[in-house]
Amino acid sequence: MNHFHTFLNPNLPVSSLQFFSAASKQIARDANVNIVPGALVEVATTEELFAAAKMIGFPVMIKATAGGGGKGMRVAWDECELEEGFRLSKAEAASSFGNDTMFVEKYIEQPRHIEIQVLCDSHGNGIYLNERECTIQRRNQKTIEEAPSVFLDDKTRVAMGSQALDLARAVNYQSAGTVEFLVDKDRNFYFLEMNTRLQVIGGCCPNFLSFKMRTTFSRWSTR
């Protein structure tokens, strides 16, 4: 009896997208996934910075295009904070990523950080495994994670899961992955980034995720 095994690992072009926020947001927009207003406005000079902030409207978030882990990003509530935040973010991005290219987007006030787990195969099938909330953070690093989120209603949960799968299909994703969103106080949600793995999960999540996966694959196996 022959046994075949498939290693769940995304291909290199897909993996590289997680390191370039602006590129992943362009793909998300092309796939009709919600993105934060202004997320594709790259700035190289202070003149472009002020023009972008004026177009988007304060408060704005200055971010490194190659950013991650909360590095290379600052919130600016007015023009005074804008220029200093730009200078500090560029320096931090250059030191952390070797790339000081920046972009500007609308700052989402009172945001919640909610992530959707996805699994996709090579036959066009995909599922999402509901969510976990990672809003409680220190220095932009997650400290407490909660599953499921008590903030989401069923309508928003389904919409976020559907968009997470739309993004995965847009890049022919064939593995396990995590799609991160920001959700505002009115439950509008915006794509943040995609990590090409199931991320490290907090103590309350493994049993929940394991149950979801067992239930899902049980359904697949009975088809």
Phi and psi in degrees as a GROMACS rama.xvg file:
@    title "Ramachandran Plot"
@    xaxis  label "Phi"
@    yaxis  label "Psi"
@TYPE xy
-86.7628  141.812  ASN-2
-121.646  134.865  HIS-3
-120.48  135.407  PHE-4
-123.835  139.829  HIS-5
-117.867  126.691  THR-6
-81.8997  121.185  PHE-7
-79.1564  99.4323  LEU-8
-153.793  127.077  ASN-9
-68.6386  153.691  PRO-10
-72.326  165.296  ASN-11
-59.3212  -46.1561  LEU-12
-57.3105  -39.2198  PRO-13
-68.3316  -43.6191  VAL-14
-60.1667  -38.8197  SER-15
-66.9253  -21.3491  SER-16
-65.1233  -28.3092  LEU-17
-68.5257  -16.0993  GLN-18
-93.9639  -3.03338  PHE-19
-129.666  97.4429  PHE-20
-59.3302  -43.8039  SER-21
-64.0029  -40.7404  ALA-22
-64.4736  -42.955  ALA-23
-66.8331  -33.6211  SER-24
-69.804  -32.7435  LYS-25
-65.305  -43.7507  GLN-26
-62.3191  -41.4535  ILE-27
-61.5682  -44.3626  ALA-28
-63.5596  -41.4411  ARG-29
-63.409  -26.2218  ASP-30
-92.1887  9.94044  ALA-31
62.7518  34.2551  ASN-32
-95.6066  137.618  VAL-33
-61.5053  132.199  ASN-34
-125.813  157.634  ILE-35
-64.7159  136.36  VAL-36
-53.8181  133.202  PRO-37
83.556  4.88797  GLY-38
-65.6391  -16.123  ALA-39
-105.848  15.8611  LEU-40
-92.7171  95.7985  VAL-41
-81.5016  143.856  GLU-42
-131.665  138.465  VAL-43
-118.474  -20.7799  ALA-44
-129.603  165.221  THR-45
-65.5805  -31.2569  THR-46
-64.3971  -44.7468  GLU-47
-65.833  -35.0194  GLU-48
-61.3972  -50.1873  LEU-49
-66.6145  -36.5679  PHE-50
-65.5342  -41.2392  ALA-51
-66.3511  -43.7122  ALA-52
-63.3004  -37.201  ALA-53
-66.4271  -40.2162  LYS-54
-67.3195  -42.4265  MET-55
-78.5046  -41.7559  ILE-56
95.777  136.201  GLY-57
-72.5166  152.939  PHE-58
-76.7242  152.814  PRO-59
-124.946  160.296  VAL-60
-112.268  125.527  MET-61
-95.0558  127.85  ILE-62
-135.873  151.459  LYS-63
-80.9409  135.428  ALA-64
-64.5693  -27.2925  THR-65
-102.252  20.7949  ALA-66
-75.6863  170.48  GLY-67
172.44  157.403  GLY-68
68.3495  19.5503  GLY-69
79.6818  6.20605  GLY-70
-93.3842  148.809  LYS-71
71.0916  34.2927  GLY-72
-142.779  141.866  MET-73
-145.47  147.282  ARG-74
-94.2212  137.533  VAL-75
-124.083  123.175  ALA-76
-95.1715  -14.8857  TRP-77
-156.812  -179.801  ASP-78
-66.754  -31.0912  GLU-79
-63.8953  -43.4309  CYS-80
-74.579  -23.6045  GLU-81
-63.8378  -50.8388  LEU-82
-67.3189  -42.805  GLU-83
-66.2591  -42.1273  GLU-84
-61.8567  -37.0865  GLY-85
-63.8929  -45.6597  PHE-86
-63.2069  -46.4083  ARG-87
-68.2269  -39.032  LEU-88
-67.458  -41.1085  SER-89
-61.8139  -44.2724  LYS-90
-64.2109  -42.2898  ALA-91
-67.2712  -39.3881  GLU-92
-65.2495  -42.4769  ALA-93
-62.1479  -40.485  ALA-94
-71.0929  -38.3007  SER-95
-85.519  -37.09  SER-96
-119.926  -9.08896  PHE-97
69.6281  22.1042  GLY-98
-151.383  115.344  ASN-99
-104.735  18.8864  ASP-100
-67.7876  133.661  THR-101
-121.671  156.575  MET-102
-137.291  165.409  PHE-103
-125.743  137.996  VAL-104
-141.856  166.369  GLU-105
-64.3151  136.05  LYS-106
-82.3351  125.186  TYR-107
-86.9935  115.567  ILE-108
-80.1513  147.346  GLU-109
49.1971  50.2539  GLN-110
-79.7435  157.43  PRO-111
-118.416  139.907  ARG-112
-101.6  110.79  HIS-113
-129.05  133.487  ILE-114
-117.177  143.163  GLU-115
-114.189  128.122  ILE-116
-87.6974  136.746  GLN-117
-128.012  151.293  VAL-118
-132.276  128.536  LEU-119
-133.806  143.222  CYS-120
-108.448  -173.186  ASP-121
-89.369  7.54448  SER-122
-111.259  12.7325  HIS-123
87.5849  4.63522  GLY-124
-88.5959  144.311  ASN-125
-152.853  147.413  GLY-126
-136.15  155.792  ILE-127
-116.424  147.455  TYR-128
-108.104  40.3204  LEU-129
62.7808  -157.964  ASN-130
-132.691  168.015  GLU-131
-137.682  147.353  ARG-132
-102.076  132.129  GLU-133
-125.07  36.4152  CYS-134
-69.955  -35.3764  THR-135
-76.4268  111.312  ILE-136
-137.078  161.149  GLN-137
-130.497  120.809  ARG-138
55.0616  43.5806  ARG-139
63.7384  20.3355  ASN-140
-116.415  134.361  GLN-141
-66.221  135.514  LYS-142
-118.041  -35.1496  THR-143
-131.728  133.361  ILE-144
-123.197  145.816  GLU-145
-136.169  131.38  GLU-146
-140.531  130.037  ALA-147
-77.5868  171.078  PRO-148
-71.1157  132.959  SER-149
-79.7508  -10.2216  VAL-150
-84.4727  -33.1495  PHE-151
-75.3418  144.21  LEU-152
-99.6553  171.245  ASP-153
-61.448  -38.4536  ASP-154
-62.9919  -45.6036  LYS-155
-68.6053  -39.3076  THR-156
-59.7326  -46.0872  ARG-157
-64.9329  -42.0186  VAL-158
-64.0699  -41.2668  ALA-159
-66.876  -42.4926  MET-160
-62.4383  -40.3537  GLY-161
-65.1237  -41.7938  SER-162
-69.9682  -34.1985  GLN-163
-60.7313  -41.7051  ALA-164
-70.7278  -36.102  LEU-165
-58.813  -41.9509  ASP-166
-65.2386  -44.6425  LEU-167
-61.1627  -43.0258  ALA-168
-67.5634  -31.3334  ARG-169
-62.8678  -26.076  ALA-170
-112.278  16.9625  VAL-171
53.6382  47.2634  ASN-172
-69.3355  136.14  TYR-173
-137.697  63.9884  GLN-174
-171.299  -168.139  SER-175
-90.6267  145.203  ALA-176
-157.904  170.004  GLY-177
-129.341  122.384  THR-178
-107.08  121.837  VAL-179
-100.653  140.397  GLU-180
-131.092  152.004  PHE-181
-100.044  137.406  LEU-182
-124.719  126.96  VAL-183
-87.1238  -179.383  ASP-184
-65.7616  -17.5882  LYS-185
-99.2433  11.4861  ASP-186
66.9884  22.7144  ARG-187
-76.9661  137.501  ASN-188
-124.953  149.912  PHE-189
-138.51  135.823  TYR-190
-60.9539  134.499  PHE-191
-107.143  -58.2436  LEU-192
-167.967  168.02  GLU-193
-123.023  132.821  MET-194
-108.75  130.958  ASN-195
-86.4868  55.2872  THR-196
-170.868  167.022  ARG-197
-82.2905  115.587  LEU-198
-70.3895  164.474  GLN-199
-56.1163  131.517  VAL-200
-117.899  148.176  ILE-201
-71.9082  173.918  GLY-202
-59.7271  -28.6883  GLY-203
-85.9398  -8.44192  CYS-204
-91.5583  -34.2285  CYS-205
-56.0924  -46.0904  PRO-206
-64.2275  -39.3197  ASN-207
-63.9884  -47.6498  PHE-208
-66.4194  -41.0425  LEU-209
-60.5778  -42.3947  SER-210
-62.9844  -43.7496  PHE-211
-61.7009  -42.438  LYS-212
-68.0729  -42.2462  MET-213
-62.7304  -41.2514  ARG-214
-65.5215  -43.6461  THR-215
-64.6717  -48.754  THR-216
-69.7139  -27.2235  PHE-217
-63.2632  -39.645  SER-218
-66.4964  -41.4939  ARG-219
-61.4554  -41.656  TRP-220
-70.074  -18.2494  SER-221
-95.4247  0.348396  THR-222
